[in-house]
Amino acid sequence: MIVRVYRRGKQIVVAACDRELLGKTFKSGELRLNVSKQFYGEEFGGEERLLEALQSCTTANLVGRKTVELAIRAGFIDRAGVLYIDEVPHAQLFRF
């Protein structure tokens, strides 16, 4: 998995995706998902790093079967809230 953490004041944003999806664009109807290196980064993070980042984030943007499934199993994402774009799972997490 690719994991990138952005910190801006009190906001902590996690961007994570399955490594093999990096640099690809997916479309489904009017929806378009660009898994760019500029946003997701290129640093391999692994499961432990992602779970640690999700513990403290205020927002998360997750793409890919492995990444989203890990977040579901850990209780961060509800399966009903997953959106599929060209059969690729995408989920977002917001904490207020």
C-alpha positions in Angstrom: 0.0 0.0 0.0 1.0 3.6 -0.6 0.3 5.8 2.4 0.7 9.6 2.6 -0.2 11.8 5.5 -0.8 15.6 5.2 -0.8 17.8 8.2 -2.4 21.3 8.1 -3.0 22.8 11.6 -5.4 20.5 13.3 -6.3 18.7 10.1 -4.7 15.3 9.3 -5.5 13.9 5.9 -4.5 10.3 5.0 -4.3 9.4 1.3 -3.8 5.6 0.7 -4.1 3.3 -2.2 -3.1 -0.2 -3.4 0.3 0.2 -5.0 -0.7 -1.3 -8.4 -3.3 1.5 -8.9 -0.9 4.4 -8.5 -0.8 6.5 -11.7 -4.0 5.1 -13.1 -7.4 6.8 -13.8 -10.7 5.0 -13.5 -14.1 6.1 -14.9 -17.7 5.0 -14.3 -20.4 7.1 -15.9 -19.7 10.7 -14.9 -17.4 9.7 -12.1 -13.6 9.8 -12.5 -11.0 8.8 -10.1 -7.3 9.8 -10.7 -4.9 7.9 -8.4 -2.1 10.4 -8.9 1.4 10.2 -7.5 1.1 13.9 -6.7 -1.7 13.3 -4.2 -1.1 9.7 -2.9 2.7 9.9 -3.0 5.0 7.0 -3.8 6.0 5.8 -0.3 5.2 2.2 0.6 3.5 2.2 3.9 2.1 -1.3 4.6 -0.9 -2.2 6.7 0.5 -1.2 10.1 1.3 2.3 8.8 -2.1 2.8 7.3 -3.9 1.7 10.5 -1.7 4.0 12.6 -2.5 6.9 10.3 -6.2 6.2 10.3 -6.3 6.3 14.2 -5.4 10.0 14.2 -6.7 11.4 10.9 -9.5 13.8 10.4 -10.0 12.8 6.8 -9.0 9.8 4.7 -9.2 9.1 1.0 -8.8 5.3 0.3 -8.6 3.5 -3.0 -8.2 -0.2 -3.9 -9.4 -3.6 -2.7 -6.6 -4.2 -0.1 -6.6 -0.7 1.3 -10.4 -0.3 1.6 -10.9 -3.9 2.9 -8.3 -3.2 5.7 -10.1 -0.1 6.7 -13.4 -2.0 6.8 -12.0 -4.8 8.9 -10.5 -2.3 11.3 -13.8 -0.6 11.7 -12.9 2.8 10.1 -15.1 2.4 7.1 -18.6 0.9 6.7 -18.9 -1.5 3.7 -22.2 0.3 2.7 -20.3 3.5 2.3 -17.9 2.2 -0.4 -18.2 3.6 -3.9 -17.0 1.5 -6.9 -15.6 3.3 -9.8 -14.8 1.0 -12.7 -14.9 -1.9 -10.1 -12.3 -0.2 -8.0 -13.4 0.5 -4.4 -13.1 4.0 -3.1 -14.0 5.2 0.4 -13.7 8.5 2.3 -13.6 9.0 6.0 -14.5 12.3 7.8 -14.3 13.0 11.5 -15.9 16.1 13.0 
